[in-house]
Amino acid sequence: MSTYSASLPGTPQRIRTLIFLSICFSFFTFTVSAQSQMTKIRGKVVDADTQEALPYATVSLFALDSTLSSGSITNEEGTFELEAAQGNYYLVVNFMGYASAQLSGISLQGKAQHNVGTIKVSSSATDLDEVVVEGEKDAVELALDKKIFNVSQDPINAGRNTADILGNLPSVTVDGEGNVSLRGSTNVQILIDGKPSGLLSFDGAEGLKQLQGSMVDNIEIITNPSARYQAEGMAGIINIVLKKERSRGINGSFELTASQPDNFGATLNLNYRKEKLNFFINYGLFYRNIENPHNSLYQEVFQNDTAFITDQNNTTRQEAMFNNIQFGADYFFNETNILTTSFAYRHAKGTRSTGIEYRDYLFNTNNLQRITRRLQDEDEVEPKLEYTLNYKRDFKREDHELTATLSYIDNWEDSDQLYTQKTFLPDNSPSGEPDLLQHSDNYETEKQLLLQADYVYPFAQEGKMEAGIRTTLRDITNDFLVSEQGEQGWIPLPGLDNEFYYDENIYAAYFIVGNKISKVGYQLGLRTELTDLTTELVQTQEINQRDYINFFPSAHFTYDLINDHKLQLSYSRRLNRPTYSDLTPFVTFYDNRNYFSGNPDLNPDYTHAFEVGHIKYFDKASISSAIYYRHTDDKIFRLRDVVREGDVSASTLRPYNLNSEDAYGAEFISSYQPFGWWKMDLNLNFFRSMIDGTNLDQSFESDTYTWFGQFNSRFTLWGNTDVQLRGNYEAPQQTPQGEQLSTAFMDIAISRELFQNKGAITINVIDVFRSNRDRSIVEGELFYSRKNFLRSPRQINVTLSYRFRQ
């Protein structure tokens, strides 16, 4: 096999590149200016009845002569921060539907900072039906420990599913098989509302195609999580937050979508709040009928001085109906105790038809030997049920709280597949070989129980101690059978008739302490997780059991520079447990020349992650930058192996443990609004990855430099019309067996407000030039393959949305 070692051409060029990145980071990190002596004022605004935080409340600071001195708006947690010169003031809080609250006697003499505590505002009985308040969150909210992408505000996301939206976030890529990568790593933990979801059980991130994007409020990316979070996910955590309201009275929204190719959907979000009860319901109906005919795989296999060549073309048509409903209620026992219960039911039913044509050549593509056509017809049904119970207790002191969660997932998937295969001579006449008829039954079930409790205790002025426990119990079964029709009826194929049992139990506990001393803040944590994992092939009685306990420290330090610059240094130890799909030995069978399989002997890999981050807000701009480094032992990586089976070549893609990976890079996320009607976002990620797989083969190693980029430009025209352009580029990168080639694509959208700004109509075109392709080259000592798959067809969406009492 060939050894790949990609690097920048020449040492001087590499040095210039590293110097350039260092200068860029230094410029963004240490551009500071002097400022006069000011006092920072902090506080929090909550509902007096429920103690719920009130985001986007207006906070105004007045001098004693009633001159406005400063002002701010509360964030999602209801907190605010503003600055004022030393002196005496009073503060006024205003929020629609609530009576104004005033806080007097604020003295800032001789203080660098002043905390006014929690301000409680009461609901007003004033009829506000005719009051219209317009506002919109920023597309990206930057924080040192995470980035929040308000995808519901983005016209380009209208009418799309959650997997599509995820693939357009900065530093996130989704390949043709639905695998999600963050900063170049596929080991990322994906959560929905902070918890595991049944959507991701069997299909991985591909299951997110069943969730309409209109049900998503925002997506959080946490690149270096603390001990508070699960240790799973080397590259970090992606948390998908669904829409939910707690506004008083009846309010909600609905959305209708029609697309070409056929893609029709409707969503409804309703909320009713009165006194101590808050009811909510979200419903989505989604129909899709899409064909993707633009996929090819070229493969050469060398044996006994002979080159066997296969040119393969795939056409897939999927027709599916998805139903998603989630409903529940919040009950406020009193102003400090809230109980939330919810139920989610998701049902997917559809058919998939995949036609594959194999054209087999000898020595070169001018010597066609035969043509084989294989057709897969699949019927599939996937019901998913989730039950959740949450309890939250707020104590008298701000940020002193106890939360507990009980969640239960019950899923199953039934797949029935029929395969027909015919062989022809080069002139398309019948070859005389008997037709092949095969059948596959695949029945999978999952049951998962989650128990979690977290406690936060504040101390001193800004200190916090946190502790928590978590138990996850998960059982998955897979009854798998592939049979072939012969003279004596249907006969099971050897090795493809078995039942796979997967039992995973994880017990975890953590402790965190943090505080701020002058300009330096710190947070130190330790998490321990005990994993009990058993896999079993029932018919053959092959049992593989693993028990291991691990400790995962984390450390985060922040430093406040002058002029509102902030720096953060963080470290965490993470792991990547082999998932159910990584361990199951069963192979996919729709393509009987290219198999995907798990590896029951796979071990977890472990990562040490370091990151230095910076954030700065300007009057018309903001910028977040980071330098990161990850070292991974026992790196899990999928390798391809190709062999000759009779007259044809067959390949298997299977995960293995490699020695290690070292990856480091620099990430920049910036936003600039030169005018009120024009806003631009630029996201860049440069990284280097060095993978060592010489424990399996001396040629399995790579050293690659690559980068990702995204540019987003949004114009507001004629007051209520938005035009948006977004372009993405993924540079090529080397892998231990070859190369992932570059891809570039562009989306465009136009949106116009309707119905007195209570609704909107949006038209967008996704992948305008049909250029968003998954292209790769895999090469070994005796084979060469080249893949070119269109990730999804170009799509034109028309979406109508309407909001009432929001």
ABEGO torsion letter per residue (X at the ends): XBBBBBBBBEAAAAAAAAAAAAAAAAAAAABBBBBBBBBBBBBBBBBAAAGBBBBGBBBBBBBAAGBBABBBBBBAAGBBBBBBBBEBBBBBBBBBGBBBBBBBGBBABGBABBBAEBBBBBBBABBAAABBBBBBBBABBBBAABBBBBAAABAAABGBBAAAAAAABBGBBBBAAGBBBBGGBABBBBBBGGBBBAAAAAAEAAAAAABBAAABABBBBBABBBAABBABGAAEBBBBBBBBBABBEBBEBBBBBBBOBBBBBBBBBBBBBBEABBBBBBBBBBBBBBBBAABBBBBBBBBGGBBBBBBBBBBBBBBBBBBBBBBBBBBBABAABBBBBBBBBBBBBBBBBBBBBBBBBBGBAABBABBBBBBBBBBBBBBBBBBBBBBBBBBABBGBBBBBBBBBBBBBBBBBBBBBBBBBBAAGBBAGBBBBBBBBBBBBBBBBBBBBBBBBBBBEAABBBBBBBBBBBBBBBBBBBBBBBBAAEBBBBBGABBBBBBBBBBBBBBBBBBBBBEABBBBBBBBBBBBBBBBBBAAAGBBBBBBBBBBBBBBBBBBBBBGGBBBBBBBBBBBBBBBAAAABABBBAABAABBBBBBAABBBBBBBBBBBBBBBBBAABBBBBBBBBBBBBGBBBBBBBBBBBEABBBBBBBBBBBABBBBBBBBBBBBBBABAABBBBBBBBBBBBBBBAAAABAABBBBBBBBBBBBBBBBBBGGABBBBBBBBBBBBBBBAAEBBBBBBBBBBBBBBBBGGGABBBBBBBBGAAGABBBBBBBBBAABBBBBBBBABBBBBBBBBBBBBGX
